[in-house]
């Protein structure tokens, strides 16, 4: 069976679609259709290889992504048009048995592939990580009510072009099921890379500080204004908390300036973007992991991939978020969660948590590793994907 994976992002960019492609290639003949990598560094990677281990990569042209909104828009649109031209005018793509679309953001690749799929009758599965157009509404990118209404109707029609939609959380699944009644919708949680999965607890090296780590994009969705307010409030209590941020993003400079103005610089440590295989060495020195998200329908339905990485490693999860993240933390007792706007409660909770005994912290760590293996492991996710593939290709 021949499977074509279509994604705007692929190796050496670090996305879960890389691991999915590798796993599927053990059972199927897999190729990837993508563009040249430029994320998250806003510059072209040096590696433009046309093979990822045993997987052939077909790269198409698009404008490189740089550090401005016009460039990002040009990157999205150019990939869309380039994708349309390539799938329609390259005969080999008509010979695949199934197409799998990886859709973090934006939605437009589904439109290009969906029309192609209708003509050539190729079954299509879409893995949705950001449900449009709600994502751009919650980021206040579009405010006009007429345009919002138009986009809602358009996006529903686009999603209906997929035979199966895999949603990244239960709450997102429920939302899509209400909107899209013509497609089959299933939940597919992301999983952690093998380097984060531990069979035993990693004991933190001795140190005076209670270290809380945040890894990933430092952007507008991360509720940083409220997070900084909460950190400021923790100074009202006796504590030895240190915050470690690993990654880059549009709000990183703002965060650094803000903590400097508030005389909190000594409470933070920053690392630039690291390849995923280097992150576990930083987790070894941490006592807990941070998730911070804005309030909004999109963010309520989102489960950041760092959640799985934290619990796979055994880190307790401290969350300033609502919705899916909060529900899972409470359901599985993986740490604590506060409403995104309740900075006072978050400050109190994080100080209280930092004073837990070593024995109590180890109980949470062991629990989190068990939760990961029982509910979020790669094997469980692959079973879902492969069963949907086999169901479509009988």
C-alpha positions in Angstrom: 0.0 0.0 0.0 1.3 3.5 -0.9 0.6 6.4 1.4 1.4 10.0 0.7 1.8 12.3 3.7 1.3 15.9 3.0 2.6 18.5 5.5 3.9 22.0 5.3 6.4 21.0 8.0 8.7 18.0 8.0 12.2 16.9 9.1 14.6 18.5 9.9 11.8 20.6 11.5 10.6 19.0 14.7 7.0 17.9 14.4 5.1 14.8 15.4 4.4 14.0 11.7 8.1 12.9 11.4 7.6 10.1 13.9 4.3 9.1 12.4 5.9 8.9 9.0 8.7 6.7 10.3 6.3 4.3 12.1 4.0 4.0 9.1 6.9 3.3 6.8 7.6 0.1 8.8 4.3 -1.3 7.4 3.5 0.8 4.3 5.3 2.4 1.4 5.4 6.0 2.5 6.4 9.2 0.8 6.2 12.8 2.0 5.2 15.9 0.1 6.3 19.1 1.8 8.3 22.3 1.2 11.8 23.5 2.2 12.2 23.8 5.9 12.4 27.3 7.6 10.5 26.8 10.9 11.0 27.8 13.7 14.2 29.6 12.9 12.7 32.0 10.3 15.6 30.9 8.0 16.3 28.1 5.6 17.8 25.0 7.2 21.1 23.9 5.7 19.8 20.3 5.3 17.4 19.9 2.4 17.8 16.2 2.0 15.3 14.3 -0.1 15.4 11.2 2.1 14.5 10.9 5.8 15.9 7.5 6.6 14.0 5.2 4.3 11.3 7.8 3.4 11.4 9.7 0.2 10.7 13.5 0.6 9.2 15.4 -2.3 10.0 19.1 -1.7 8.0 21.9 -3.4 8.8 25.6 -3.6 7.3 28.2 -1.2 8.4 31.6 0.1 10.7 31.1 3.1 9.3 32.0 6.5 10.8 35.1 8.1 10.2 37.2 11.1 7.2 39.2 9.9 3.5 38.7 9.3 3.7 39.4 5.5 6.4 36.7 5.1 4.4 34.2 7.1 1.3 34.8 5.0 3.3 34.6 1.8 4.7 31.3 3.1 1.2 29.8 3.7 -0.2 31.0 0.3 2.8 30.0 -1.8 2.8 26.5 -0.3 -1.0 26.2 -1.1 -0.6 27.2 -4.7 2.6 25.2 -5.2 0.8 22.2 -3.6 -2.1 22.5 -5.9 0.1 22.7 -9.0 2.2 19.7 -8.0 -0.6 17.3 -7.0 -2.6 18.0 -10.1 0.2 18.0 -12.7 2.5 15.3 -11.3 1.0 12.0 -12.4 2.7 9.9 -9.7 0.5 11.4 -7.0 -2.5 9.8 -8.6 -1.1 6.3 -7.9 -1.2 6.5 -4.1 -3.7 4.5 -2.2 -4.3 7.0 0.6 -3.4 10.6 1.5 -2.7 11.6 5.1 -2.7 15.4 5.8 -1.0 16.9 8.8 -2.7 20.1 9.7 -1.3 22.2 12.5 -2.0 25.6 10.9 -3.3 26.8 8.5 -6.2 24.9 6.9 -5.6 25.7 3.2 -3.6 22.5 2.3 -6.7 20.5 2.9 -8.5 22.5 0.2 -5.9 21.7 -2.4 -5.7 18.0 -1.5 -9.5 17.7 -1.0 -10.3 18.8 -4.6 -7.6 16.4 -6.0 -9.0 13.6 -3.8 -12.5 14.2 -5.2 -11.3 13.9 -8.7 -9.1 10.8 -8.3 -11.1 9.1 -5.6 -8.2 8.7 -3.2 -9.2 8.2 0.5 -8.0 11.0 2.8 -7.3 11.3 6.5 -6.6 14.7 8.1 -4.9 15.0 11.5 -6.1 18.3 12.9 -4.0 20.1 15.6 -5.5 23.5 15.2 -9.2 23.7 14.3 -10.0 26.5 11.9 -11.3 29.2 11.9 -11.6 29.3 15.7 -7.9 29.4 16.1 -7.5 32.8 14.3 -10.7 34.1 16.0 -9.2 33.5 19.5 -5.9 35.2 18.4 -8.0 38.3 17.4 -6.5 38.1 13.9 -10.0 38.6 12.4 -12.7 40.7 14.1 -15.2 41.5 11.3 -18.4 39.5 12.0 -19.3 39.1 8.3 -15.8 37.7 7.5 -16.0 35.5 10.6 -19.3 34.0 9.4 -18.0 33.5 5.9 -14.8 31.7 7.2 -16.8 29.4 9.4 -18.9 28.2 6.5 -15.9 27.9 4.2 -13.8 25.9 6.7 -16.6 23.5 7.4 -16.9 22.8 3.7 -13.1 22.3 3.5 -13.0 19.8 6.4 -15.8 17.8 4.8 -13.4 16.9 2.0 -11.7 14.5 4.4 -13.0 11.0 4.9 -11.6 10.8 8.4 -10.6 13.6 10.8 -8.2 12.8 13.6 -8.5 15.5 16.3 -5.8 16.1 18.9 -8.1 16.2 21.9 -11.4 14.8 23.1 -12.9 18.3 23.4 -11.8 19.2 19.8 -13.3 15.9 18.7 -16.6 16.8 20.2 -16.5 20.3 18.6 -15.7 18.9 15.1 -18.4 16.3 15.4 -21.0 19.0 15.9 -19.8 20.9 12.9 -18.8 18.2 10.5 -21.4 15.4 10.2 -20.2 13.9 6.9 -16.7 12.8 8.0 -15.7 10.2 10.6 -14.0 11.9 13.6 -11.7 10.2 16.1 -9.4 11.4 18.9 -5.7 11.1 18.3 -3.5 12.4 21.1 0.1 13.2 20.2 2.7 11.1 21.8 6.1 11.8 23.3 9.4 11.0 21.5 11.2 7.9 22.8 14.0 10.1 24.3 11.4 11.4 26.9 9.9 8.1 27.8 11.5 6.7 31.0 11.0 3.4 32.8 12.1 4.8 36.1 12.1 8.2 37.7 15.0 10.5 36.8 16.2 11.9 40.1 17.0 15.6 40.0 20.5 16.7 40.8 20.9 18.3 44.2 20.3 22.0 44.3 18.6 24.7 46.4 16.1 25.9 43.8 12.8 24.3 42.8 13.1 24.4 39.0 10.1 24.6 36.8 10.7 24.2 33.0 8.8 25.5 30.0 9.7 24.1 26.6 8.3 25.1 23.2 7.0 28.2 21.4 7.1 31.4 23.5 4.3 33.3 21.7 1.1 35.2 22.0 -0.9 32.0 22.9 1.1 31.4 26.0 -0.7 33.8 28.4 2.6 35.4 29.4 1.1 38.6 30.8 -0.8 36.6 33.4 2.1 34.3 34.0 4.4 37.2 34.8 1.8 38.6 37.2 1.7 35.3 38.9 5.5 35.1 39.2 5.5 38.6 40.7 3.0 37.5 43.3 5.1 34.5 44.3 7.6 37.0 45.6 5.1 37.7 48.5 5.9 34.2 49.8 9.1 32.7 50.9 10.2 30.5 48.0 13.2 29.2 46.0 11.6 28.8 42.6 13.5 29.2 39.4 11.8 29.3 35.9 13.6 27.8 33.0 12.4 28.7 29.4 13.6 26.6 26.5 12.7 27.8 23.0 12.0 30.9 20.8 9.0 32.8 19.7 7.4 36.2 19.1 7.0 37.0 22.8 10.4 35.9 24.1 12.0 39.4 23.9 8.9 40.9 25.6 9.2 38.3 28.4 12.9 39.1 28.9 12.3 42.8 29.0 9.3 42.5 31.4 11.0 40.4 34.0 14.0 42.8 33.9 11.7 45.7 34.6 10.1 43.9 37.5 13.5 42.9 38.9 12.8 39.2 38.4 15.7 38.4 36.1 17.5 36.3 38.7 14.4 34.0 38.9 14.7 33.0 35.2 17.0 31.2 32.9 16.6 31.1 29.1 17.9 28.7 26.5 17.4 29.1 22.8 15.6 26.5 20.7 17.1 23.1 21.1 16.7 19.9 19.0 14.2 17.6 20.7 16.9 15.0 21.6 18.7 17.6 23.7 15.6 18.6 25.8 15.6 15.5 28.2 19.0 16.6 29.5 17.4 19.8 30.7 14.4 18.0 32.1 16.8 16.0 34.3 17.5 19.2 36.3 13.8 20.2 36.6 11.2 19.5 39.3 8.1 20.3 37.3 6.9 21.4 33.8 4.9 24.5 33.0 1.9 24.8 30.6 0.5 28.3 30.2 -2.3 29.1 27.7 -4.7 32.0 27.0 -8.4 31.6 27.6 -10.5 30.9 24.5 -12.4 28.1 22.7 -9.3 27.1 20.7 -7.0 26.9 23.7 -9.6 25.0 25.7 -9.7 22.4 23.0 -5.9 22.2 22.7 -3.6 19.9 24.5 0.0 21.1 24.0 2.4 18.3 23.1 4.6 19.3 26.0 2.0 17.7 28.3 2.8 14.2 27.0 6.6 15.0 27.1 6.4 16.1 30.7 4.4 13.1 32.0 6.4 10.6 29.9 9.5 11.9 31.6 7.8 11.9 35.0 7.6 15.7 35.5 4.6 17.0 37.5 2.5 19.5 35.3 1.8 23.0 36.7 -0.8 24.6 34.5 -2.2 28.1 34.0 -4.8 26.9 31.5 -8.4 25.7 31.2 -10.3 23.2 29.1 -8.6 19.9 27.9 -5.3 20.6 29.7 -7.0 21.3 33.0 -9.4 18.4 32.7 -6.6 15.9 32.1 -4.4 17.2 34.9 -7.4 16.9 37.3 -8.5 13.5 36.0 -5.1 11.8 36.2 -3.7 13.8 39.2 -0.6 14.8 37.2 0.0 18.1 39.0 -2.3 21.1 39.4 -4.2 23.5 37.1 -5.6 27.0 37.6 -7.9 29.1 35.4 -5.8 31.2 33.0 -6.9 34.5 34.7 -6.6 33.3 38.3 -3.0 34.5 38.8 -3.4 34.7 42.6 -4.4 31.1 42.9 -1.6 30.0 40.5 1.0 31.9 42.6 -0.2 30.3 45.8 -0.4 26.8 44.3 3.1 26.9 42.7 4.7 28.0 46.0 2.8 25.3 47.9 3.9 22.7 45.3 7.5 23.8 45.5 7.5 22.8 49.2 6.2 19.3 48.7 8.3 16.6 50.3 10.6 14.5 48.1 8.5 11.4 48.7 5.3 13.2 47.6 6.9 14.5 44.4 8.2 11.0 43.6 4.7 9.6 43.9 3.4 12.2 41.4 6.3 11.4 39.0 5.6 7.6 39.1 1.9 8.3 38.6 2.6 10.4 35.6 4.7 7.8 33.9 2.0 5.2 34.4 -0.6 7.6 33.0 1.5 8.2 29.9 2.0 4.5 29.2 -1.7 3.7 29.8 -3.3 6.6 27.8 -0.9 8.5 25.6 1.7 6.1 24.3 2.8 5.9 20.7 1.5 2.4 20.4 -2.0 3.4 21.3 -1.9 6.3 18.8 -0.5 4.1 16.0 -3.3 1.5 16.5 -5.8 4.3 15.9 -4.1 5.5 12.7 -3.5 2.1 11.3 -7.1 0.9 12.0 -8.4 3.9 10.1 -6.1 3.3 7.2 -7.1 -0.4 7.0 -10.8 0.5 7.2 -10.5 2.9 4.3 -8.4 0.6 2.1 -10.2 -2.7 2.3 
